[in-house]
Amino acid sequence: MSLLTVVKDVCATVGVQVPQTVFGGIANNRTMQEMLALANEMAQRISFDTRDWQMLQTQALFTGDGVAERFLLPADFKRMLLTANVRRSTDTVAPMLFIPDLDEWIDRRVNNTTEGRGEWIISGGYIWFWPVLGVGVTARFPYLQRNCVALTSGGYGDSFMTDTDSFRLDERLLKLGMIWQWKAQKGSPYAEDMGSYSDALANAMGHDAPAPIMIDRRPMSHHNRGVAYPWPVPT
């Protein structure tokens, strides 16, 4: 479903003139300016503020040269996944240690304090590793893409550029979200429309990932099996 199709449905529902185009003559069309701004806001709100959607997940891979301490984050990087770890190819047991504070990172470098499994931090648009990744050593992590729009011109972007661009997630969510938000902005009753959107969002979130096999109250997965002592037991 294209942006134009979504906007037509929204306009028909909220009681404004149904357009033949969104972008054509938009400079002189206040309604379409508002519709476009709302479509971009709602698309990004759904994509980034609700969950780590499977469709938008990908992974970054960095290869060391024995010199570089930092690497530019991917151009489409939005944020780390909520459960993300950074893992080196030289350590298959434990992920690298995340240092959340830049001052702590500097303190550890000044005092030559280093975690044995390696450390990382994101700062200034870069991801930093210590010790530096050796030649051919890789580090990877999953992240959420910022580009939630499929562009007609090819590839993906973070906002709509033409009438025929499309939302990468469920377009019905985009439509329902735009309807209640439009009504709210215009001072019209919107509680029922917001409820319909919330129900659809909850349903889409629930079906976004495969249901795990449950044992007692915990899913049976490798991620939930902790390593108590990842070295040979002393004798």
PEURWO-V629438 format. One record per pair of residues at least 6 apart in sequence whose C-alpha atoms are under 6 Angstrom apart, sorted by the first residue. I is the first residue (numbers start at 1). J is the second residue. If there is no record, write none. Layout:
# PEURWO-V629438
i=I j=J
i=I j=J
This chain:
# PEURWO-V629438
i=2 j=164
i=2 j=165
i=2 j=166
i=3 j=163
i=3 j=164
i=3 j=165
i=3 j=166
i=4 j=163
i=6 j=175
i=8 j=18
i=10 j=179
i=11 j=18
i=12 j=18
i=22 j=32
i=22 j=163
i=40 j=159
i=56 j=144
i=56 j=145
i=57 j=143
i=57 j=144
i=58 j=142
i=58 j=143
i=59 j=141
i=59 j=142
i=59 j=143
i=60 j=140
i=60 j=141
i=61 j=139
i=61 j=140
i=62 j=138
i=62 j=139
i=63 j=136
i=63 j=137
i=63 j=138
i=64 j=133
i=64 j=134
i=64 j=135
i=64 j=136
i=64 j=137
i=65 j=134
i=65 j=135
i=66 j=133
i=66 j=134
i=66 j=135
i=69 j=128
i=69 j=129
i=69 j=132
i=70 j=127
i=70 j=128
i=71 j=126
i=71 j=127
i=72 j=126
i=73 j=126
i=76 j=145
i=76 j=146
i=77 j=145
i=77 j=146
i=78 j=144
i=78 j=145
i=78 j=146
i=79 j=143
i=79 j=144
i=80 j=143
i=81 j=143
i=84 j=142
i=85 j=141
i=86 j=95
i=86 j=96
i=86 j=140
i=86 j=141
i=87 j=95
i=87 j=96
i=87 j=139
i=87 j=140
i=88 j=138
i=88 j=139
i=89 j=138
i=96 j=117
i=96 j=118
i=96 j=119
i=97 j=119
i=98 j=119
i=98 j=120
i=99 j=121
i=118 j=130
i=119 j=129
i=119 j=130
i=120 j=128
i=120 j=129
i=121 j=127
i=121 j=128
i=147 j=156
i=147 j=157
i=147 j=158
i=148 j=158
i=148 j=168
i=149 j=156
i=149 j=157
i=149 j=158
i=149 j=166
i=149 j=167
i=149 j=168
i=150 j=156
i=150 j=165
i=150 j=166
i=150 j=168
i=151 j=165
i=152 j=165
i=176 j=197
i=177 j=197
i=180 j=190
i=180 j=193
i=180 j=194
i=183 j=190
i=184 j=190
i=212 j=219
i=213 j=219
i=213 j=220
i=214 j=220
